[in-house]
Amino acid sequence: MRKGKIPIERIDNMASRQVTFTKRRKGLFKKAKELSVLCDVEVGVIVFSTSDRLYEFASSSMKSILERYNGTKEKTQVLNPTLEAKLWKMEAENLRGQLEELRTNHRQLTGEDVSELSMEQIEHLEDQLEISSKTLRARKVREETNDQKASGSSRNTHDLNNTYDFFSPIELQLSQPETAEEVNSPKRE
């Protein structure tokens, strides 16, 4: 008999299902015993058949394993509110950090706090602004086109699309803030 992969789905034939159950249950218990011996751990496996017959394997005593399980479960439930509070506190700190980062990003996009940026960061900021303005232009054209279609306007959509040049570069010029002396001194020509 060859070994091959079988699809993991319910076996319809009752006799085949019982044979498979017996073989796999024995294999499961064998693996549990190996895990117990190799890793020096306590292992407990409980299986109920379709006829409600109980099969179990325990590396020590099933009663001691279940008592240990129930005791551990109760301890974790008692500690759970404390752990949950710590997790919420960490989440709040993470969100505060994200909020501050977003505020800094917003100030930079509006032209504030740019004096401390490097040239590379300023170029990246410029790219972000160009992408945003192109997106806004495209949205505006779509909205106007939809408004025209809804109102049945006679203006040609082709003319509307030619109104905006999506690929024209946006000229931005960032400069250092002027000092009071530069503002008050007369310009040399």
C-alpha positions as CSV (number, residue, x, y, z in Angstrom):
1,M,0.0,0.0,0.0
2,R,1.4,3.3,-1.0
3,K,1.4,6.4,1.2
4,G,-0.1,9.5,-0.3
5,K,-1.8,12.7,0.7
6,I,-5.5,12.4,1.3
7,P,-7.8,15.3,1.4
8,I,-8.6,16.4,4.9
9,E,-12.4,16.1,4.9
10,R,-15.0,13.8,6.6
11,I,-14.7,10.2,5.5
12,D,-18.1,9.0,4.4
13,N,-17.5,5.2,4.7
14,M,-18.2,4.2,8.3
15,A,-15.7,1.3,8.3
16,S,-12.9,3.4,6.7
17,R,-13.6,6.2,9.2
18,Q,-13.3,3.9,12.2
19,V,-10.0,2.4,10.9
20,T,-8.6,5.9,10.2
21,F,-9.7,7.0,13.7
22,T,-7.9,4.1,15.4
23,K,-4.7,4.6,13.5
24,R,-4.6,8.4,13.9
25,R,-5.5,8.2,17.6
26,K,-2.6,5.8,18.2
27,G,-0.3,8.1,16.2
28,L,-1.4,11.1,18.2
29,F,-0.8,9.3,21.5
30,K,2.6,8.1,20.2
31,K,3.6,11.8,19.3
32,A,2.3,13.0,22.7
33,K,4.5,10.4,24.5
34,E,7.5,11.3,22.4
35,L,7.0,15.0,23.2
36,S,6.8,14.2,26.9
37,V,10.0,12.1,26.9
38,L,12.1,14.3,24.5
39,C,11.2,17.7,26.1
40,D,10.5,16.6,29.7
41,V,7.0,18.2,29.7
42,E,3.7,17.1,31.0
43,V,1.3,16.1,28.3
44,G,-2.4,15.2,28.5
45,V,-4.6,14.3,25.5
46,I,-8.3,13.5,25.7
47,V,-10.3,12.1,22.8
48,F,-14.0,11.2,22.6
49,S,-15.1,9.0,19.8
50,T,-18.4,9.3,17.9
51,S,-19.8,6.6,20.2
52,D,-18.8,8.7,23.3
53,R,-16.0,6.4,24.3
54,L,-13.2,8.1,26.2
55,Y,-9.5,7.7,25.1
56,E,-6.8,9.5,27.0
57,F,-3.1,9.7,27.3
58,A,-1.2,11.4,30.2
59,S,2.5,11.5,30.7
60,S,2.0,11.6,34.5
61,S,-1.5,11.6,36.0
62,M,-4.5,13.0,34.0
63,K,-5.9,14.3,37.3
64,S,-2.8,16.2,38.2
65,I,-2.5,17.6,34.6
66,L,-6.2,18.8,34.7
67,E,-5.7,20.3,38.2
68,R,-2.6,22.1,37.0
69,Y,-4.5,23.3,33.9
70,N,-7.4,24.6,35.9
71,G,-5.1,26.4,38.4
72,T,-3.1,28.0,35.7
73,K,-6.3,29.1,33.9
74,E,-7.6,30.7,37.1
75,K,-4.3,32.6,37.7
76,T,-4.3,34.0,34.2
77,Q,-7.9,35.1,34.5
78,V,-7.0,36.9,37.8
79,L,-3.9,38.6,36.2
80,N,-5.8,39.3,33.0
81,P,-7.2,42.8,34.0
82,T,-3.7,43.9,35.0
83,L,-2.2,42.7,31.7
84,E,-5.1,44.3,29.8
85,A,-4.5,47.6,31.5
86,K,-0.8,47.4,30.6
87,L,-1.7,46.6,27.0
88,W,-4.1,49.6,26.8
89,K,-1.4,51.9,28.3
90,M,1.1,50.7,25.6
91,E,-1.5,51.2,22.9
92,A,-2.2,54.7,24.2
93,E,1.5,55.6,24.1
94,N,1.8,54.2,20.6
95,L,-1.2,56.3,19.4
96,R,0.3,59.5,21.1
97,G,3.5,58.9,19.2
98,Q,1.6,58.5,15.9
99,L,-0.4,61.6,16.6
100,E,2.7,63.7,17.3
101,E,4.3,62.3,14.1
102,L,1.1,63.3,12.1
103,R,1.1,66.8,13.7
104,T,4.8,67.2,12.7
105,N,4.0,66.0,9.2
106,H,1.1,68.4,8.9
107,R,3.2,71.4,10.1
108,Q,5.8,70.5,7.5
109,L,3.3,70.2,4.7
110,T,1.8,73.6,5.6
111,G,5.3,75.2,5.5
112,E,6.0,75.3,9.3
113,D,9.0,73.6,10.8
114,V,10.9,73.2,7.5
115,S,14.0,75.0,8.6
116,E,15.4,72.0,10.4
117,L,14.8,69.6,7.4
118,S,17.7,68.4,5.2
119,M,17.6,69.0,1.4
120,E,16.6,65.4,0.9
121,Q,13.7,65.7,3.3
122,I,12.6,68.9,1.6
123,E,12.7,67.2,-1.8
124,H,10.6,64.3,-0.4
125,L,8.1,66.9,1.0
126,E,8.0,68.6,-2.3
127,D,7.2,65.3,-4.0
128,Q,4.4,64.6,-1.5
129,L,2.9,68.0,-2.2
130,E,3.0,67.4,-6.0
131,I,1.3,64.1,-5.7
132,S,-1.3,65.6,-3.4
133,S,-2.1,68.5,-5.7
134,K,-2.4,66.2,-8.8
135,T,-4.8,64.0,-6.8
136,L,-6.8,67.0,-5.8
137,R,-6.9,68.2,-9.4
138,A,-8.1,64.8,-10.7
139,R,-10.8,64.7,-8.0
140,K,-12.0,68.2,-8.9
141,V,-12.3,67.2,-12.6
142,R,-14.2,64.1,-11.7
143,E,-16.6,66.1,-9.4
144,E,-17.1,68.7,-12.1
145,T,-17.7,66.0,-14.7
146,N,-20.2,64.2,-12.5
147,D,-21.9,67.5,-11.8
148,Q,-22.2,68.3,-15.5
149,K,-23.6,64.9,-16.2
150,A,-26.1,65.2,-13.4
151,S,-27.2,68.7,-14.5
152,G,-27.2,67.8,-18.2
153,S,-24.9,70.8,-19.0
154,S,-24.1,71.5,-22.6
155,R,-20.4,72.2,-21.8
156,N,-18.1,69.6,-23.5
157,T,-16.3,67.2,-21.1
158,H,-13.3,67.3,-23.4
159,D,-13.0,71.1,-22.8
160,L,-13.2,70.5,-19.1
161,N,-10.4,68.0,-19.1
162,N,-8.2,70.4,-21.1
163,T,-8.7,73.0,-18.4
164,Y,-6.3,71.3,-16.1
165,D,-2.8,70.2,-17.0
166,F,-2.1,67.2,-14.8
167,F,1.5,66.8,-15.8
168,S,2.6,70.4,-15.5
169,P,5.2,70.8,-12.8
170,I,4.3,72.6,-9.7
171,E,6.7,75.4,-8.9
172,L,7.5,75.5,-5.2
173,Q,10.2,77.6,-3.7
174,L,11.2,77.1,-0.1
175,S,13.4,79.7,1.4
176,Q,14.9,80.4,4.8
177,P,12.8,82.7,7.0
178,E,14.0,86.3,6.7
179,T,15.6,88.0,9.8
180,A,14.4,91.3,11.0
181,E,17.6,93.0,9.6
182,E,16.9,91.7,6.1
183,V,13.4,92.9,6.1
184,N,14.4,96.4,7.3
185,S,17.5,96.9,5.1
186,P,17.0,98.4,1.6
187,K,17.4,95.9,-1.2
188,R,20.4,96.4,-3.5
189,E,19.9,96.3,-7.2
